[in-house]
Amino acid sequence: TESNVSIRIKGIEIAIVLCDIMQAAAQAIVCEANNHLNLDSGMPALFKQKGGRAFEEAVKQVKPPKIGDVVVTPAGALPAQHVYHAVTTGLTDEVSESTLRKVIYGSLNTAQNNNVTSISLPVFGRSGQIPYEVASKLTAQEIFRYIQATPKPVISKINIACYDNDVFNVCIKNICEYLSH
């Protein structure tokens, strides 16, 4: 079952959702990726498995992006229309807070520029390299920055997809508390 807690700011619903991001109800879902868009391990491998051949082929057509880029592909067999590949790492798995900020804001901006009304973000942090307490605060700050910087937001719903109760509870505390002030 899906649990969620949401708040509204300037007509945008921000929902913390306990769910599998690949099943989240949104036009665009975001997958943390490396700059080779490798689909062989981690979340990208699950996206490949559930997105099917059409998704895999679409990813193969993308020129190698730079760290901090957000690239868009069709979602294949996934329920969303688009997958945003948020490039957080290169050859090593090291990820920085500044890169997380860039891809979170970049994902929201990409949705804005493509008239996407709903987007699901993961809790970034590349397998816990950046603690969820920190990643969730960065997410809240970048959502707030998007809302402040965008005179007419196209996005009406932002989901933060949490895959377990611990991450869900951290996000409720850090994102809802931050955005409520």
Rosetta silent file (secondary structure, phi, psi, omega in degrees, C-alpha in Angstrom):
SEQUENCE: TESNVSIRIKGIEIAIVLCDIMQAAAQAIVCEANNHLNLDSGMPALFKQKGGRAFEEAVKQVKPPKIGDVVVTPAGALPAQHVYHAVTTGLTDEVSESTLRKVIYGSLNTAQNNNVTSISLPVFGRSGQIPYEVASKLTAQEIFRYIQATPKPVISKINIACYDNDVFNVCIKNICEYLSH
SCORE:     score description
SCORE:     0.000 S_00000001
   1 L     0.000  153.976 -177.560    0.000    0.000    0.000 S_00000001
   2 L   -99.920  129.545  173.700    1.055    3.559   -0.635 S_00000001
   3 E  -109.683  146.552  173.174    1.415    6.041    2.223 S_00000001
   4 E  -154.297  155.444  176.106    1.855    9.735    1.697 S_00000001
   5 E  -131.271  132.454 -178.337    2.044   13.075    3.423 S_00000001
   6 E  -136.812  157.666  173.358    1.692   16.245    1.412 S_00000001
   7 E  -133.570  161.249  178.361    1.782   20.010    1.677 S_00000001
   8 E  -119.235  134.122  174.391    0.826   22.738   -0.802 S_00000001
   9 E  -135.235  123.636  179.219    2.905   25.762   -1.693 S_00000001
  10 L    48.700   42.527  177.051    1.759   28.256   -4.342 S_00000001
  11 L    80.411    1.118  179.085   -0.622   25.683   -5.828 S_00000001
  12 E  -102.746  126.518  175.245    2.025   22.941   -6.032 S_00000001
  13 E   -87.278  124.637  175.608    1.406   19.745   -4.081 S_00000001
  14 E  -110.574  115.058 -174.590    4.626   18.319   -2.651 S_00000001
  15 E  -116.430  131.205  171.601    4.006   14.734   -1.537 S_00000001
  16 E   -93.229  117.423 -171.282    6.316   12.437    0.402 S_00000001
  17 E  -123.612  130.274  174.255    5.260    9.007   -0.868 S_00000001
  18 E   -87.476  102.686 -174.690    6.227    5.540    0.354 S_00000001
  19 L  -166.586  172.103  170.100    6.362    3.708   -2.984 S_00000001
  20 L   -83.719  118.095 -176.147    8.398    2.230   -5.803 S_00000001
  21 H   -55.666  -30.599 -178.090    9.368    5.286   -7.895 S_00000001
  22 H   -70.456  -15.717  177.644    8.890    3.279  -11.078 S_00000001
  23 H  -106.060    2.213 -177.114    5.197    2.873  -10.220 S_00000001
  24 L   -64.102  141.906  179.529    4.699    6.470   -9.060 S_00000001
  25 L   -80.302   94.336  179.648    1.825    8.350  -10.665 S_00000001
  26 L  -159.294  153.864  175.967    3.705   11.075  -12.562 S_00000001
  27 L   -68.192  -36.877 -178.763    4.440   12.157  -16.126 S_00000001
  28 E  -127.767  137.424  173.728    8.182   12.090  -15.404 S_00000001
  29 E  -121.474  144.857 -174.320   10.191    9.931  -13.016 S_00000001
  30 E  -106.348  133.899  177.632   13.793   10.626  -12.118 S_00000001
  31 E  -120.688  127.540  175.684   16.538    7.993  -11.981 S_00000001
  32 E   -69.648  130.765 -172.819   19.957    8.714  -10.495 S_00000001
  33 E  -135.709  167.314  170.692   22.529    7.815  -13.183 S_00000001
  34 E  -101.634  172.814 -173.752   26.226    7.906  -14.027 S_00000001
  35 L   -76.066    4.732  172.326   27.672    9.765  -17.009 S_00000001
  36 L  -105.446   -1.347 -175.645   27.742    6.560  -19.078 S_00000001
  37 L    48.999   42.436 -179.576   24.014    5.964  -18.493 S_00000001
  38 L   -67.859  126.799 -178.622   24.976    2.434  -17.521 S_00000001
  39 L  -105.706   20.705 -173.087   21.873    0.271  -17.020 S_00000001
  40 L   -94.758  -10.941 -179.858   23.679   -2.760  -15.585 S_00000001
  41 L  -150.261  166.239  177.059   23.427   -2.181  -11.828 S_00000001
  42 H    63.016 -152.969 -179.446   21.508   -0.405   -9.098 S_00000001
  43 H   -60.349  -41.318  178.628   18.337    1.541   -9.831 S_00000001
  44 H   -55.610  -35.343  177.941   19.155    1.987  -13.539 S_00000001
  45 H   -65.506  -37.968  177.194   19.126   -1.825  -13.910 S_00000001
  46 H   -68.194  -39.155  176.221   15.660   -1.964  -12.342 S_00000001
  47 H   -61.085  -42.578  179.209   14.492    0.824  -14.665 S_00000001
  48 H   -61.915  -45.230 -178.890   15.846   -1.192  -17.619 S_00000001
  49 H   -61.170  -46.775 -176.361   14.081   -4.347  -16.396 S_00000001
  50 H   -83.832  -25.280 -179.504   10.714   -2.631  -15.918 S_00000001
  51 H   -81.772  -21.397  175.547   11.054   -0.170  -18.802 S_00000001
  52 H    77.656 -171.649 -174.443   11.786   -2.914  -21.286 S_00000001
  53 H   -61.959  -40.493 -178.960   13.505   -2.909  -24.648 S_00000001
  54 H   -61.499  -41.129  177.493   12.056    0.422  -25.838 S_00000001
  55 H   -64.137  -48.787 -179.229   13.469    2.145  -22.749 S_00000001
  56 H   -58.846  -44.085 -179.981   16.868    0.469  -23.144 S_00000001
  57 H   -65.002  -39.492  178.449   17.072    1.416  -26.826 S_00000001
  58 H   -62.693  -41.297  179.998   16.130    5.032  -26.079 S_00000001
  59 H   -64.915  -38.836 -179.747   18.897    5.280  -23.471 S_00000001
  60 H   -62.722  -23.954 -178.584   21.452    3.872  -25.954 S_00000001
  61 L   -80.073  -12.643 -175.305   20.666    6.758  -28.344 S_00000001
  62 L   -80.245  133.039  174.266   21.681    9.437  -25.814 S_00000001
  63 L   -66.502  146.271 -179.807   25.095   11.078  -26.163 S_00000001
  64 L   -56.269  122.128 -179.214   27.177   10.659  -22.995 S_00000001
  65 L   -83.463  171.654  175.374   26.114   13.443  -20.622 S_00000001
  66 L   -97.034  157.406  174.759   28.220   15.391  -18.127 S_00000001
  67 L   -58.551  131.864 -178.146   27.946   15.112  -14.355 S_00000001
  68 L    99.366  -13.262  178.795   25.140   17.431  -13.256 S_00000001
  69 L   -77.314  157.264  170.521   23.146   17.015  -16.484 S_00000001
  70 E  -124.329  118.275  179.119   19.564   15.788  -16.643 S_00000001
  71 E  -114.104  146.187 -173.430   18.736   13.888  -19.836 S_00000001
  72 E  -108.935  134.347  170.501   15.271   12.807  -20.913 S_00000001
  73 E  -132.675  160.395  170.326   14.224    9.530  -22.532 S_00000001
  74 E   -61.735  154.690 -175.221   10.851    7.917  -23.167 S_00000001
  75 L   -88.154   -1.751 -179.880    9.837    5.645  -20.276 S_00000001
  76 L    61.327 -129.815 -176.718    9.175    2.544  -22.352 S_00000001
  77 L   -80.636   -2.232  177.990    6.894    0.123  -20.469 S_00000001
  78 L   -70.215  154.162 -178.178    6.972    2.195  -17.256 S_00000001
  79 L   -65.985  -24.005  178.477    3.716    3.989  -16.346 S_00000001
  80 L   -74.012  167.875  175.803    5.337    7.448  -16.695 S_00000001
  81 L   -88.113  -33.603 -174.137    5.849    9.138  -20.068 S_00000001
  82 E  -133.678  148.990  167.927    9.465   10.178  -19.459 S_00000001
  83 E  -113.132  129.406  174.063   12.484    9.133  -17.432 S_00000001
  84 E   -99.674  118.357  179.078   14.840   11.910  -16.386 S_00000001
  85 E   -91.570  107.215 -178.273   18.348   10.529  -15.929 S_00000001
  86 E   -91.747  107.297 -171.276   19.942   12.727  -13.252 S_00000001
  87 E   -82.992  103.589 -176.454   23.691   12.317  -13.735 S_00000001
  88 E  -103.108  -16.261 -175.558   25.270   12.400  -10.280 S_00000001
  89 E  -139.750  164.820  175.613   28.491   10.432  -10.831 S_00000001
  90 L  -113.266 -131.448 -178.234   31.246    9.647  -13.299 S_00000001
  91 L   -65.386  -34.701  175.517   33.711    6.772  -13.342 S_00000001
  92 L   -94.498  167.951  178.588   33.798    6.638   -9.554 S_00000001
  93 L   -92.045   13.378 -179.324   30.650    6.480   -7.467 S_00000001
  94 L   -72.098  133.503 -179.906   31.553    9.664   -5.594 S_00000001
  95 L  -127.618  143.985 -179.654   28.739   12.175   -5.514 S_00000001
  96 L  -110.968  157.523  177.341   28.819   15.731   -4.183 S_00000001
  97 H   -63.267  -36.631 -179.717   26.140   17.828   -2.513 S_00000001
  98 H   -65.834  -36.274  176.637   26.555   20.508   -5.197 S_00000001
  99 H   -67.524  -41.080  177.001   25.879   17.910   -7.917 S_00000001
 100 H   -59.134  -46.200  178.186   22.767   16.715   -6.061 S_00000001
 101 H   -55.880  -45.542 -176.314   21.527   20.316   -5.877 S_00000001
 102 H   -62.934  -43.979 -177.593   22.181   20.740   -9.598 S_00000001
 103 H   -76.033  -30.166  176.847   20.285   17.587  -10.674 S_00000001
 104 H   -66.503  -52.327  179.006   17.334   18.180   -8.325 S_00000001
 105 H   -63.666  -40.861  179.568   16.854   21.732   -9.569 S_00000001
 106 H   -61.646  -37.589  177.604   17.692   20.605  -13.118 S_00000001
 107 H   -64.618  -44.584  179.089   15.002   17.906  -12.997 S_00000001
 108 H   -65.248  -42.048  179.545   12.379   20.435  -11.886 S_00000001
 109 H   -66.198  -38.795  177.223   13.545   22.943  -14.503 S_00000001
 110 H   -62.857  -43.250  176.656   13.492   20.260  -17.229 S_00000001
 111 H   -60.896  -45.368  179.122    9.901   19.420  -16.266 S_00000001
 112 H   -57.309  -48.319 -176.610    9.013   23.118  -16.347 S_00000001
 113 H   -69.882  -19.011  180.000   10.576   23.582  -19.800 S_00000001
 114 L  -107.981   15.308  178.771    8.782   20.499  -21.176 S_00000001
 115 L    55.840   37.215  176.792    5.326   21.346  -19.752 S_00000001
 116 L   -88.371  125.539 -174.785    5.393   18.328  -17.419 S_00000001
 117 L   -92.222  -17.125  179.639    2.817   18.793  -14.669 S_00000001
 118 E  -140.586  138.752 -177.323    3.876   15.948  -12.354 S_00000001
 119 E  -141.999  142.454  175.337    7.283   14.587  -11.440 S_00000001
 120 E  -114.652  121.777  177.533    8.574   11.952   -9.031 S_00000001
 121 E  -101.738  144.517  171.324   12.015   12.453   -7.525 S_00000001
 122 E   -81.198  173.709  167.827   13.966    9.769   -5.684 S_00000001
 123 L   -88.123  107.139 -175.534   15.734   10.478   -2.427 S_00000001
 124 L   -68.564  170.323  175.442   19.161   11.111   -3.908 S_00000001
 125 L   139.418    2.646  173.303   22.447   10.156   -2.307 S_00000001
 126 L    47.818   75.253  176.347   23.883    7.287   -4.359 S_00000001
 127 L    55.240   40.683  173.413   23.461    4.287   -2.092 S_00000001
 128 L    82.422    5.736  176.759   23.842    6.251    1.103 S_00000001
 129 L   -60.150  -40.163  172.630   27.063    8.112    0.248 S_00000001
 130 L  -106.953  120.781 -176.122   25.226   11.266    1.207 S_00000001
 131 L   -55.912  146.434 -178.979   23.051   10.557    4.232 S_00000001
 132 H   -59.745  -29.991  176.359   19.294   10.747    3.630 S_00000001
 133 H   -59.411  -43.213 -179.707   19.066   13.444    6.318 S_00000001
 134 H   -73.927  -48.777 -177.823   21.310   15.644    4.152 S_00000001
 135 H   -60.108  -39.078 -179.634   19.859   14.608    0.773 S_00000001
 136 H   -67.942  -36.437  176.774   16.288   15.254    1.946 S_00000001
 137 H   -66.931  -41.197  176.815   17.231   18.763    3.157 S_00000001
 138 H   -61.444  -40.980  178.775   18.915   19.514   -0.182 S_00000001
 139 H   -60.334  -46.980  179.141   15.768   18.287   -1.950 S_00000001
 140 H   -59.837  -45.053 -178.735   13.574   20.607    0.140 S_00000001
 141 H   -63.296  -40.420 -178.699   15.882   23.568   -0.521 S_00000001
 142 H   -74.336  -32.237  173.170   15.949   22.972   -4.290 S_00000001
 143 H   -63.753  -45.368  179.285   12.144   22.554   -4.453 S_00000001
 144 H   -61.134  -43.399  179.385   11.824   25.846   -2.594 S_00000001
 145 H   -61.299  -43.506  177.299   14.332   27.496   -4.969 S_00000001
 146 H   -59.340  -46.988 -178.616   12.338   26.241   -7.993 S_00000001
 147 H   -62.311  -42.727 -179.502    9.080   27.599   -6.525 S_00000001
 148 H   -68.776  -36.671 -173.341   10.691   30.967   -5.735 S_00000001
 149 H   -86.011   -9.888 -173.219   12.478   31.277   -9.117 S_00000001
 150 L  -110.885  106.592 -177.426    9.541   30.248  -11.312 S_00000001
 151 L   -59.793  -41.040 -179.878    6.894   32.943  -11.830 S_00000001
 152 L  -129.692   83.711 -179.342    4.361   30.524  -13.386 S_00000001
 153 L   -61.290  134.164  174.753    5.150   26.942  -12.380 S_00000001
 154 L   -83.278  -35.168 -178.203    3.848   24.317  -14.811 S_00000001
 155 L   -66.967  128.646  175.521    4.401   21.539  -12.256 S_00000001
 156 L  -108.493  -15.648  179.378    1.363   20.985  -10.047 S_00000001
 157 E  -143.973  128.207  174.658    2.650   17.877   -8.221 S_00000001
 158 E  -119.101  116.495  175.014    6.100   16.879   -6.991 S_00000001
 159 E   -96.817  138.311  168.334    6.393   13.408   -5.469 S_00000001
 160 E  -108.070  107.289 -174.969    9.362   12.439   -3.336 S_00000001
 161 E   -85.197  119.136 -179.533    9.407    8.649   -3.717 S_00000001
 162 E  -111.033  130.903 -173.514   10.706    6.860   -0.612 S_00000001
 163 L   -90.362  -10.898  174.941   11.424    3.151   -0.841 S_00000001
 164 L  -149.270  168.642 -175.328   11.253    2.326    2.890 S_00000001
 165 H   -62.597  -36.814  179.825    9.802    3.603    6.159 S_00000001
 166 H   -61.935  -48.189  179.852   13.102    4.972    7.486 S_00000001
 167 H   -65.633  -41.080  178.643   13.654    7.165    4.417 S_00000001
 168 H   -57.059  -48.148 -178.443    9.945    8.106    4.398 S_00000001
 169 H   -66.357  -39.248  176.757   10.106    9.296    8.033 S_00000001
 170 H   -62.594  -43.459 -178.609   13.329   11.268    7.460 S_00000001
 171 H   -67.482  -39.812  176.862   11.771   12.962    4.419 S_00000001
 172 H   -58.302  -48.722 -178.549    8.555   13.845    6.237 S_00000001
 173 H   -62.681  -53.855 -171.557   10.592   15.467    8.989 S_00000001
 174 H   -78.159  -39.489 -176.770   13.134   17.276    6.803 S_00000001
 175 H   -81.074  -50.158 -178.851   11.122   18.197    3.708 S_00000001
 176 H   -63.881  -43.109  179.651    7.744   19.005    5.245 S_00000001
 177 H   -63.114  -44.103 -179.018    9.259   20.916    8.172 S_00000001
 178 H   -63.528  -49.224 -175.253   11.547   22.919    5.878 S_00000001
 179 H   -73.503  -18.598  179.663    8.857   23.753    3.338 S_00000001
 180 H   -77.489  -14.936 -177.512    6.261   24.578    5.998 S_00000001
 181 L   -91.988    0.000    0.000    8.292   27.556    7.250 S_00000001
